[in-house]
């Protein structure tokens, strides 16, 4: 498959508004996951979400006449990506069950910083400049303040935060690996096969470790699950990659700073999570770090091509 890079161009007003909306959707996903946990087991939620998303993405790929069949030699790469994806999402969901959505959103938005660090060593041409280093430093300084939050220590969030942080590290490893092989795959292949591979393991984990797979189904639980299945894991994936193809990675990733803001704000508004001064300081540093990293010449592409969301 030819590696055709989309041209990076200025977004018109309509596309800008849509990108802001899309980033709010992605930033809100941790809140939806936490709402699901009030009626579904942790791993049951993951299994249902990615199982449903697999069906939707498969149908969309057929409608769009996208290639989904693997060629000779691609299976090993797909299995590698899918294995990391499964472990990464398992850790993320387990960690989120032990932490807050606002904290999880901040931690997952360390992804670009980890990717920049790894890409410096493993992706030819992706070097850490002084500006990028400053952005990375700001982002990780923000997380230090988050871990110093006294209320978080008192409520036992530390274990959940560490699990989420480990998940983000694995996510960055898989993304850097994906960048090395992306020219051989379509986005549909990458996401579809990762989902299909992971779903049986999520349900196996649910049988082994969820105290109850389904214990309450009300409007909020069902709505939160549908949000994850149809909005972020399905519509969000298709919309992001459609915009990516049309406008290019640099134009789109200039909006990712919106995601942690949306996650922290909605964690407080919807779930009633405490938004402490240290959380706000961490948010400011991470957002500023993202802005520093992504305000770059358009010829300089980010180190990660596909946003899968949490």
Secondary structure, DSSP 8 states (H G I E B T S, - for coil): ------------HHHHHHHHHHHHHHHTHHHHHHHHTTTB-HHHHHHHHHHHHHHHHHHHHHHTT---S--TT-HHHHHHHHHHHHHHHHHHHHHHHTS-HHHHHHHHTTHHHHHHHHHHHHSTT----HHHHHHHHHHHHHHHHHHT-HHHHHTT-HHHHHHHHHHHHHHHHHHHHHHHHGGGS-HHHHHHHHHHHHHHHHHHHHHHH-S-SB----HHHHHHHHIIIIIIIIIIHHHHHHHHHHH-HHHHHTTTHHHHHHHHHHHHHHH-----HHHHHHHHHHHHHHHHHH---TTS--S-------
